[in-house]
Amino acid sequence: MRSMGKLYTVVKDKRGKKWFCCNYCSFKREARGDILRHHNPKDPNRCKERTWDIPKVIYLAAGVGERLRPLTYNMNKSLIEFEGESLTEMCLKAFADLGITEVTILVGHFADQIKKRLGRKFHEMTIKYIYNPFYPVTGGAHSLWLARQEFEGKPCIVMDGDHLIDPELLRKLLESKYENCMLVDDTARPPLLTEETVVVGDHGLIKYIAWSPTGELFRMVEPEDVVGEAVVIVKLGAKASTSLSYEVDRHLREGGSGKLEIIEPLNNTFRRHDTWYMSTEGLPWIEIDFESDLEKARNEIFPAIKKRR
C-alpha cells in the first residue's frame, strides 16, 4: 500500500507495519508518527538530510460562518469549492504531501457534511473529529478547549478552516528551523493595511496579535509597530502547546460567556515562549470571512495558486 507525497513514500509491509521512505535516497524509518527524516527535495543530488517533528494539525471548522450568509445557511464554509475541491481538501492534501499523518478537525455547523466529504482517512492521513455541541453560541476558543488533549505537550499546527493558501506557505511553516512560528503577510503595511487582525513584533519575534472586529484597530495599536497582517496558522512545539492548552482553559474560565476566540490564549502563549513571525513573501493566501473575500479568492487568489502548481 503506497501513498506518494512530495518528500516521502509510505510503505506497508506484509506484517502491516508502516515505513517512511525518503523519495530521494534509500533512507527508511518506521512510521511511528513522531519523527520523519528526509532530504532536501530542491537539491536531491546533495541529499542534505533534515529532521523535524511531525506535528498534529488542529483544524477549527465548527463555526457557522455568519458573515458569509446566506451561503452558509446550507453548508459549512470550510467546504466552499474551487473547481470541485473544497478549502479543507486543498489544505489537507498540502499537509499530506508534507508528511503530516494526523489531523483533528473540530466540527459543529453541518458536521455531517465534513465527515461525509473527508471520511476517516484522507491521503493516508488519519482524521479524528471532535464535535462542539455549543458551536452556535461559542467561538474558536471553546473548540480548541475541546481538543486540548489532542495537542497538549505535542508539536502541533493550529489553524482555522477558512484559509485558501498556497501550499508553499505551509511547507515554509512546517520546515522552519523555529519550533514556534506563525505566518505574517508583510506585503501590506499601515496605513494601507485595513485588516482587523495584525501582528505587532520586533526583530522577528511576535509581541502580540492585535485584533478588533469593530474597525477601531489602530486606536489600539501604533501603526508603526505593525509588521503585517496575521495569517493565524501557528506552529508550536511541545512546551508551547502545553502553555496554549492552559491558556485556553483559563480564558474560558475567566472570559465569561459568548463567542471567545483564540487570539488572547495565543498572545499569552507568545509571552511565555519566543514565537517567530515568518513572511509570506508575497505568496497568495486569503482568509474567507466575507462575500468580498470569497470573490477575491475566486478571481485572484485561487488562479494565482493554480498558476504556481
C-alpha positions, 0 to 999 in steps of 0.5 A: 500500500503506497501513498506518494507525497512530495518528500516521502513514500509510505510503505506497508509491509506484509506484517502491516507495519508502516515505513517512511521512505525518503523519495530521494535516497534509500533512507527508511524509518518506521512510521511511528508518527513522531519523527520523519527524516528526509532530504532536501527535495530542491537539491536531491543530488546533495541529499542534505538530510533534515529532521523535524517533528511531525506535528498534529494539525488542529483544524477549527471548522465548527463555526457557522460562518455568519458573515458569509450568509446566506451561503452558509445557511446550507453548508459549512464554509470550510467546504466552499469549492474551487473547481470541485475541491473544497478549502479543507481538501486543498489544505489537507492534501498540502499537509499530506504531501508534507508528511503530516499523518494526523489531523483533528478537525473540530466540527459543529455547523453541518458536521455531517457534511465534513465527515461525509466529504473527508471520511476517516482517512484522507491521503493516508492521513488519519482524521479524528473529529471532535464535535462542539455541541455549543458551536452556535453560541461559542467561538474558536476558543471553546473548540480548541478547549475541546481538543486540548488533549489532542495537542497538549505537550505535542508539536502541533499546527493550529489553524482555522478552516477558512484559509485558501493558501498556497501550499508553499506557505505551509511547507515554509511553516512546517520546515522552519528551523523555529519550533514556534512560528506563525505566518505574517503577510508583510506585503501590506503595511499601515496605513494601507493595511485595513485588516482587523487582525495584525501582528505587532513584533520586533526583530522577528519575534511576535509581541502580540496579535492585535485584533478588533472586529469593530474597525477601531484597530489602530486606536489600539495599536501604533501603526508603526509597530505593525509588521503585517497582517496575521495569517493565524496558522501557528506552529508550536512545539511541545512546551508551547502547546502545553502553555496554549492548552492552559491558556485556553482553559483559563480564558474560558474560565475567566472570559465569561460567556459568548463567542471567545476566540483564540487570539488572547490564549495565543498572545499569552502563549507568545509571552511565555515562549519566543514565537517567530513571525515568518513572511509570506513573501508575497505568496497568495493566501486569503482568509474567507470571512466575507462575500468580498473575500470569497470573490477575491479568492475566486478571481485572484487568489485561487488562479494565482495558486493554480498558476504556481502548481 
